[in-house]
Amino acid sequence: MTIDFATHDDLPAMADLLYELFTLEADFHPVREKHLAGLKLILDTPALGRLFVLRVEGNVVGMANALITVSTALGERVVLLEDVIVSRTWRGQQLGRALVEQIFAWARMQGMARVTLLADHDNHTALTFYEKLGFEKSAMVVRRKIL
C-alpha cells in the first residue's frame, strides 16, 4: 500500500471512486465529466489543494481531496477535506485511516492549522470513522446556494 499525490494518469480511477462516493451521498449525483473536470482543475492548480491517492499493488483503490483555504478566525491556512473514499472491496482494512493520517501529516508539514470536513448527517459509518480519527462535531450548520 502506498499513498501519494495523484497524477493525470490517476484521473479515470479517481472519477470511478467519485462515482461510487456520490451514489452514497444524498446531496450529490454522479456525473463523470464534471468529476473529471474538478479533479483536473485541482491537479493543475496546486494552490487550490492536493489530490491524494491510495494504491494497492499499483492500482488506485482510494482517494481524498485536500482543499486549501484560509481561516480568518485562526489567521492561518486550513484544509477542507473532501472526497474521502476507499473502494468498497478494500474497506475495513485500515486503509482509509492511513490515507487521512497521511493528509494530517502533509497538512502539518505545510503549516495548516485545522482540517475540516463535511459528512452526511445520517452516514453513521463515516461519522464514526471520522470521530475515531479525532474529528469533533461542530456547532456550525452547513448552508449552501448553488449558483
Residue pairs with C-beta under 8 A, 6 or more apart in sequence:
1 54
1 55
1 56
1 95
1 98
2 54
2 55
3 52
3 53
3 54
3 55
3 98
3 99
3 102
4 52
4 53
4 55
5 50
5 51
5 52
5 53
6 14
6 39
6 43
6 51
6 52
6 53
6 63
7 43
8 40
8 43
10 51
10 53
10 60
11 36
11 39
11 40
11 43
12 36
13 53
13 59
13 60
14 35
14 39
14 51
14 53
14 60
14 63
15 32
15 35
15 36
15 39
17 60
17 62
17 63
17 83
17 85
17 87
18 30
18 35
18 39
18 63
18 83
18 85
19 30
19 32
19 35
20 85
20 87
20 88
21 28
21 83
21 85
22 28
22 29
22 30
22 35
23 30
24 120
24 123
25 120
25 123
26 120
26 122
27 120
39 51
41 48
42 48
42 49
42 50
42 51
42 65
42 67
43 51
47 68
48 67
48 68
49 65
49 66
49 67
49 68
49 79
49 80
50 65
50 66
50 68
50 106
51 63
51 64
51 65
51 66
52 63
52 64
52 65
52 66
52 99
52 102
52 103
52 106
53 60
53 62
53 63
54 60
54 61
54 62
54 63
54 86
54 95
54 98
54 99
55 61
56 90
56 95
61 86
61 87
61 89
61 90
61 95
62 85
62 86
62 87
62 90
62 95
62 96
62 99
63 83
63 84
63 85
63 99
64 81
64 82
64 83
64 84
64 85
64 99
64 100
64 103
65 81
65 82
65 83
65 84
66 79
66 80
66 81
66 82
66 103
66 106
66 107
66 115
67 79
67 80
67 81
67 82
68 77
68 78
68 79
68 80
68 112
69 77
69 78
69 79
69 80
70 76
70 77
70 78
71 77
71 78
71 113
71 114
74 113
74 114
76 111
76 112
76 113
76 114
77 110
77 111
77 112
77 113
78 112
78 113
78 114
78 115
78 116
79 103
79 107
79 112
79 114
79 115
79 116
80 115
80 116
80 117
81 100
81 103
81 115
81 116
81 117
82 117
82 118
84 96
84 99
84 100
84 117
85 96
86 95
86 96
86 99
96 129
97 129
97 132
97 133
100 133
101 133
103 115
104 115
107 115
115 135
116 138
117 130
117 135
118 142
119 126
119 127
119 130
120 126
121 127
